[in-house]
Amino acid sequence: AASHYPLLSCKFTALRESPGLDLSCDDPFVKLCKDTLKEFDLDDEPSSLPFCTEAGLFLEKGFNALAIGPCVWKDNIHSPDEYSLQTQIKKAALFYERLIE
């Protein structure tokens, strides 16, 4: 494409960089979250998805962090028609309450 636009010059500057999550499944915090998710019949399998959270920044500074939400679907995250069902939000609230206990 550069040959089509010889006068074009571009410079890119990263304004924000969010490291990925790399917390071991053997970590006690991960185990606690997985057990609590199972208790509410929620999917407890870790997955990798193409979106950004601040969780990696916390992990980089030494805090255990996970990204957990009421509904994670590959095509629903940060999409124009993103939505959550009330039943999912209720289960998520119960999960968060139990996790805090």
C-alpha angles and dihedrals in degrees: 000000000000090000089060092053108036093168094051115109123178132187123187125201122190106228095180135020122190117191118221125252117262105168114150118245086229091062111117091231091053090048091050091051093046092049091048092048090051090050089062094042091249127144108273099182114115113235139183117234133180101249138092131247135167090241091096090056091054091047090050089056093051102266120125108243139173133176108234126166140169095256128014116180122163094236097035103060112106091341124144089254098040113157144162127212118235090237090056093049091050092051090047091052090051089048093052092046092051092045091053092051 
